[in-house]
Amino acid sequence: MNASKEKELSRVGEVAEELGVSSRTIKYYEELGLVRPETRSPGGFRLYGEEEVERLERILRMKGIGYSLATIRELLAVRDAAQEADKVTVLREVAGRLKDREQETTVRIRRMRDDLKRAEALREELRRDIALCERRIEELGD
């Protein structure tokens, strides 16, 4: 491996810190086959390139909105199949599966927006309740 290529690669700990997860999380994702390091250093350290880091970011986004690791694995496998496919029929099937997941994600987004609106309404109610308590404290004196 040449020096310039090595500079572009990051150790698992650096990637974990950048993404806000533990090194163990990344290693677990590797055990599940969701991601692989680009290479290993002569000392055996996992080294990740930009492509692997982007894949990890994608995994974390999906995990963050509630996808199970099994579903994430399926989505990544479908995407990987699309990248490697050399037949139109395979690509049509993959596109159909991805469209189904895109629709599911749209539904999730809608639910999350509804949950956010409810949470914001609750926060406003709590703020009014706090203000009421503070007014009553002032009225009754310390």
ABEGO torsion letter per residue (X at the ends): XBAAAAAABBBAAAAAAAAGBBAAAAAAAAAAGABBBABBBAAGBBBBBAAAAAAAAAAAAAAAAGBBAAAAAAAAAAAAAAAABABAAAAAAAAAAAAAAAAAAAAAAAAAAAAAAAAAAAAAAAAAAAAAAAAAAAAAEX
